[in-house]
Amino acid sequence: MKLDYNYKDNDFVSIGDNGVTLQYYKRWWNKGMCFGEGFISPDKQYFYLNIPKNASSSIKKILAPLDWEFGNINDYPTAQVIIILRDPIDRWVTGITEFLLMYHQDTVCKIVEPNIYDWYPLLGESLGMSLLFDTMTFDDHTERQAMFLQNIEFSRCIWLKLDSNLNANFEKLLNEIGYATDTEGVRENSSDAANSDGKQALKHFFKYVLLRDIAKAYNLKQWFWCDYELMEQVKFYE
């Protein structure tokens, strides 16, 4: 079988005449995402940094009518950066569900009868479950949040927390910086609110596993140590 070397254009590894170069901002380009993506305000003073599974879909819908444009943080070195952080385990549960149903839905449906939403047969897939909780990061949805903040000075950042106060806090922030709007639709886990019953059931399954298996929960928290430390260190806007 002849290899498709066009894949290398989307890889973060490049081989030159004198060595290997890693461009980690391209780590998930093969999944359609680049570190540093987000939206810049019309006055170029504020940049919303996109971290997948952190209410990003709803935030984009709010900023677009306000004429915020898609861009990359590296092109705006003086802009203040608006960043939303989320509990690492909650985000991983949502992210791994997104990953499985986006890239491996056919395989999952061979184990679980579609439209029944009884996901417990997955417990019998011991190898698959072990790999899920051993690797933990598979794409941008399951990547550690700290990885999205490379080369961004914390002094530039405005931190928001994805919780029940996100709606009010984000609306207040937009008003303060001169972009008054109605943030109806931004709410806790808003990007997941319209999910199918199957997606919701799969998320409940992973929550069940983490409650049932202390070792898996511990390993997951160990992997996301940097996100926990980040959330303890920053001062959230309120």
Secondary structure, DSSP 8 states (H G I E B T S, - for coil): ----GGGGGG-SEEEETTEEEE-GGGTTGGGT--TTEEEE-TTSSEEEE--TTSSHHHHHHHHGGGT-EEEEGGG-TTSEEEEEE--HHHHHHHHHHHHHHHH-HHHHHHHS-TTT---GGGGG-HHHHHHHHHH---STTTS-GGGGGTT--GGGEEEEE-STTHHHHHHHHHHHTT-----TT--TTGGGTT--HHHHHHHHHHHHHHHH-HHHHHHHHHHTHHHHHHHHHS-B--
